[in-house]
Amino acid sequence: MPKKIPPRRDINAVAVSDKALNQFNEKALSILETAKSITVEDDDQMLEVGEFLKGCKATLKDLDETFDDPIRAARESLDTIRDAKKKYSEPVKEAEAIVKEKLGLYNTKRMQIAQQKNMEALQTAAKTGDMTALSKADAAPKIDGVSFREKWTGTIVDLRAVVKDIVASKAPVDLVCEDKSACNRFAEATKGQIQVNGLKVEKDQIVSSKAS
């Protein structure tokens, strides 16, 4: 659960007043100007500078006492806000992932059915010469803010087989280099059209969405 800010550290209760800010501003600038004008050329001046340094420490202590509680409260408030955002975002992101998976599976199934219909239409056209059937395939519905794309990945399942195909100039040599993304790039570029022994190529349906 999101953390609660203790009442004594409520950011409004410990906020620094404008009057205090102005006083610290004037004092800090005065201290700096004094420091710039100080000279240390004898023992008396040395003692005076010692007192001046103690005054600097006292001012820094006052600053700590004035600002530390508001800083602490602000941090705790920020943590609370972040925790709340995470708490409410996670179920929505999970819901988004669930629906995207379902959309992807349906779209893949729909594409497979469309391909089957196209094959049947081509066979019919080849037999009858009637080309009108080719244009009757159902178009996928357009969903505003939602898009589909294919993601191809490649995984080496038999290294020896891949090496043999590389030696035979049937596959690029970078498939067996340390850069594991080379297999994915090859799969994406060839989209399963070039078969390499020992390399498993898979296609996933990626669903993207944006706010309406």
C-alpha positions as CSV (number, residue, x, y, z in Angstrom):
1,M,0.0,0.0,0.0
2,P,1.2,3.6,-0.6
3,K,3.0,5.1,2.4
4,K,1.3,7.8,4.4
5,I,3.1,11.0,5.4
6,P,3.3,11.4,9.2
7,P,1.3,14.5,10.3
8,R,4.3,16.2,11.8
9,R,6.0,16.1,8.5
10,D,3.1,17.3,6.4
11,I,4.7,19.4,3.7
12,N,2.2,22.2,4.2
13,A,2.8,22.3,8.0
14,V,6.6,22.6,7.6
15,A,6.8,24.8,4.5
16,V,9.4,27.5,4.8
17,S,7.8,31.0,4.9
18,D,8.7,33.7,2.4
19,K,9.9,35.8,5.3
20,A,12.4,33.1,6.4
21,L,13.6,32.7,2.8
22,N,14.2,36.4,2.4
23,Q,16.1,36.5,5.7
24,F,18.3,33.6,4.7
25,N,18.9,35.1,1.3
26,E,20.1,38.4,2.8
27,K,22.2,36.7,5.5
28,A,23.9,34.3,3.0
29,L,24.8,37.1,0.6
30,S,26.1,39.2,3.5
31,I,28.2,36.3,4.7
32,L,29.7,35.8,1.3
33,E,30.5,39.5,0.8
34,T,32.1,39.6,4.2
35,A,34.3,36.5,3.4
36,K,35.5,38.2,0.2
37,S,36.6,41.3,2.1
38,I,38.3,39.5,5.0
39,T,42.1,39.7,5.2
40,V,44.2,37.6,7.6
41,E,47.5,39.4,8.4
42,D,47.8,39.3,12.2
43,D,46.8,37.3,15.2
44,D,43.8,39.5,16.0
45,Q,42.4,39.1,12.5
46,M,43.0,35.3,12.8
47,L,40.9,35.2,15.9
48,E,38.2,37.3,14.2
49,V,38.1,34.9,11.2
50,G,37.7,32.0,13.7
51,E,34.6,33.7,15.1
52,F,33.4,34.3,11.6
53,L,33.7,30.6,10.7
54,K,31.7,29.7,13.9
55,G,29.0,32.1,12.6
56,C,29.0,30.3,9.3
57,K,28.5,27.0,11.0
58,A,25.7,28.4,13.1
59,T,23.9,29.7,10.0
60,L,24.3,26.3,8.3
61,K,22.8,24.7,11.4
62,D,19.8,27.1,11.2
63,L,19.4,26.1,7.5
64,D,19.4,22.4,8.4
65,E,16.8,23.0,11.1
66,T,14.6,25.1,8.8
67,F,14.8,23.0,5.6
68,D,15.4,19.4,6.6
69,D,11.8,18.7,7.6
70,P,10.3,20.2,4.4
71,I,12.8,18.2,2.3
72,R,12.0,15.0,4.2
73,A,8.3,15.7,3.8
74,A,8.6,16.4,0.1
75,R,10.5,13.2,-0.5
76,E,7.9,11.2,1.4
77,S,5.1,12.9,-0.5
78,L,6.9,12.1,-3.8
79,D,7.2,8.5,-2.8
80,T,3.5,8.4,-1.9
81,I,2.6,9.8,-5.3
82,R,4.9,7.4,-7.1
83,D,3.5,4.4,-5.2
84,A,-0.1,5.5,-6.0
85,K,0.7,5.8,-9.7
86,K,2.3,2.4,-9.7
87,K,-0.6,0.8,-7.8
88,Y,-3.2,2.1,-10.2
89,S,-1.1,1.7,-13.4
90,E,-0.2,-2.0,-12.9
91,P,-3.8,-3.4,-13.3
92,V,-4.3,-1.2,-16.4
93,K,-1.1,-2.3,-17.9
94,E,-1.9,-6.0,-17.2
95,A,-5.4,-5.5,-18.7
96,E,-3.7,-3.9,-21.8
97,A,-1.4,-6.9,-22.2
98,I,-4.2,-9.4,-21.8
99,V,-6.3,-7.7,-24.5
100,K,-3.4,-7.2,-26.8
101,E,-2.6,-10.9,-26.7
102,K,-6.2,-11.8,-27.5
103,L,-6.3,-9.3,-30.4
104,G,-3.0,-10.7,-31.7
105,L,-4.3,-14.3,-31.6
106,Y,-7.5,-13.4,-33.3
107,N,-5.8,-11.3,-36.0
108,T,-3.3,-14.2,-36.6
109,K,-6.3,-16.6,-36.9
110,R,-8.1,-14.2,-39.2
111,M,-5.0,-13.8,-41.5
112,Q,-4.7,-17.6,-41.7
113,I,-8.4,-17.9,-42.7
114,A,-8.0,-15.1,-45.3
115,Q,-4.9,-16.8,-46.8
116,Q,-6.9,-20.0,-47.1
117,K,-9.8,-18.2,-48.8
118,N,-7.3,-16.6,-51.2
119,M,-5.8,-19.9,-52.1
120,E,-9.3,-21.3,-52.7
121,A,-10.1,-18.3,-54.8
122,L,-6.9,-18.7,-56.8
123,Q,-7.7,-22.3,-57.5
124,T,-11.2,-21.4,-58.6
125,A,-9.9,-18.6,-60.8
126,A,-7.3,-21.0,-62.4
127,K,-10.1,-23.4,-63.3
128,T,-12.9,-21.0,-64.4
129,G,-11.0,-17.8,-65.4
130,D,-13.3,-15.9,-63.1
131,M,-11.0,-13.3,-61.3
132,T,-13.8,-11.6,-59.3
133,A,-13.5,-14.0,-56.4
134,L,-10.0,-12.8,-55.7
135,S,-11.4,-9.4,-54.5
136,K,-14.0,-10.8,-52.2
137,A,-11.7,-11.5,-49.2
138,D,-13.0,-9.8,-46.1
139,A,-10.9,-6.7,-45.1
140,A,-9.8,-6.5,-41.5
141,P,-11.7,-3.9,-39.5
142,K,-9.8,-0.7,-38.8
143,I,-9.5,0.0,-35.1
144,D,-8.6,3.7,-34.4
145,G,-5.4,3.9,-32.3
146,V,-4.6,0.1,-32.7
147,S,-2.0,-1.3,-35.1
148,F,-0.6,-4.8,-35.8
149,R,2.9,-5.7,-36.9
150,E,4.9,-8.9,-37.2
151,K,7.9,-9.6,-35.1
152,W,10.3,-12.3,-36.4
153,T,12.8,-14.0,-34.1
154,G,15.5,-16.5,-34.8
155,T,17.0,-19.0,-32.3
156,I,19.8,-21.5,-32.9
157,V,18.7,-25.0,-32.0
158,D,21.4,-26.9,-33.7
159,L,24.8,-25.1,-33.9
160,R,26.5,-27.7,-36.0
161,A,23.7,-27.6,-38.6
162,V,24.0,-23.8,-38.8
163,V,27.8,-23.9,-39.2
164,K,27.4,-26.4,-42.1
165,D,25.0,-24.0,-43.9
166,I,27.4,-21.1,-43.3
167,V,30.3,-23.1,-44.8
168,A,28.1,-24.0,-47.7
169,S,27.3,-20.2,-48.1
170,K,23.7,-20.8,-47.3
171,A,23.7,-18.5,-44.3
172,P,25.5,-15.4,-43.1
173,V,28.5,-16.0,-40.8
174,D,27.3,-13.5,-38.2
175,L,24.6,-16.0,-37.1
176,V,27.2,-17.6,-34.8
177,C,28.9,-14.4,-33.6
178,E,28.6,-13.2,-30.0
179,D,25.9,-10.7,-31.1
180,K,22.8,-12.7,-30.4
181,S,20.6,-10.2,-32.1
182,A,22.0,-11.3,-35.5
183,C,19.6,-14.2,-35.6
184,N,16.7,-11.9,-35.0
185,R,17.9,-9.5,-37.7
186,F,18.2,-12.4,-40.2
187,A,14.7,-13.7,-39.3
188,E,13.3,-10.2,-39.7
189,A,15.0,-9.6,-43.0
190,T,14.1,-13.0,-44.5
191,K,10.7,-13.4,-42.8
192,G,11.0,-17.2,-43.0
193,Q,11.6,-17.3,-46.7
194,I,15.1,-18.6,-46.4
195,Q,15.5,-21.8,-44.4
196,V,18.7,-22.4,-42.4
197,N,19.3,-25.8,-40.9
198,G,19.5,-25.5,-37.1
199,L,17.9,-22.1,-37.0
200,K,14.3,-21.8,-35.6
201,V,12.5,-18.9,-37.1
202,E,9.2,-17.7,-35.4
203,K,6.7,-15.0,-36.1
204,D,4.8,-13.1,-33.3
205,Q,1.9,-10.7,-33.7
206,I,2.6,-7.4,-32.0
207,V,-0.3,-5.2,-31.1
208,S,0.3,-1.5,-30.4
209,S,-2.2,1.1,-29.1
210,K,-2.3,4.7,-28.4
211,A,-4.7,6.9,-26.4
212,S,-7.8,8.2,-28.3
